[in-house]
Amino acid sequence: QLQLQESGPGLVKPSETLSLTCTVSGGSITNSNYYWGWIRQPPGKGLEWIGTIYYGGSTYYNPSLKSRVTISVDTSKNQFSLKLRSVTAADTAVYYCARQRHYYDSSGYYYDFDYWGQGTLVTVSS
Amino acid sequence: QSALTQPRSVSGSPGQSVTISCTGTSSDVGNYNYVSWYQQHPGKAPKLMIYDVSKRPSGVPDRFSGSKSGNTASLTISGLQAEDEADYYCCSYAGSYTYVFGTGTKVTVL
């Protein structure tokens, strides 16, 4: 069974960089059918897609966050990571990593997030 | 890239049906049949309930169904049960490998 686990500091100071890692177990991050994504959810609010990476290194970002976000992958560790620069209180949220399907075959079209980590709360505060 | 619009809340009695709408634009929902729906219980991660507009992953009860017309997708829960009380989010592919989520709907079982 595929599992994803987020890890990283739960408290980040304003103007600093938020850094999180997602460790994938029970499956390979190099499976060609899948991409790997980050989604966040501010307290009491809705979900926001942050960005996505393919194991080969291609990245895709939410235009509203693109200038501050970097997502990277380490296939040797079966991990991918998120960096969000110049954070403010508005970046306080639960951050989720997820496996992203992005393909079609004879059975249908698979463009969704089918496995999620449990999420980790990151608070931006001095 | 604006969030898809969902009603803030819907409610129904056990056994009834409720429908949640998800309105986007011709750049996302209206242009792609790549709409998915997620259920989120308090303090938990979202769970995929519907993909490809109307398909259910293995293990999702058949009382959950999805559809789409134009720029609006819908999730219907038939035979509402107590455990269906949760927040629900739609999500659409928006082109160029980008995705957009809905604003979220709280389903209350009366």
Interface residues (C-beta under 8 A of the other chain):
Chain A: Y35 G37 I39 K45 G46 L47 E48 W49 T52 Y60 N62 P63 S64 Y96 R101 H102 G108 Y109 Y110 Y111 D112 F113 D114 W116 G117 Q118 G119
Chain B: Q1 A3 Y32 N33 Y34 S36 Y38 K44 A45 P46 K47 L48 Y51 D52 K55 P57 Y89 C91 Y93 S96 Y97 T98 Y99 V100 F101 G102 T103 G104
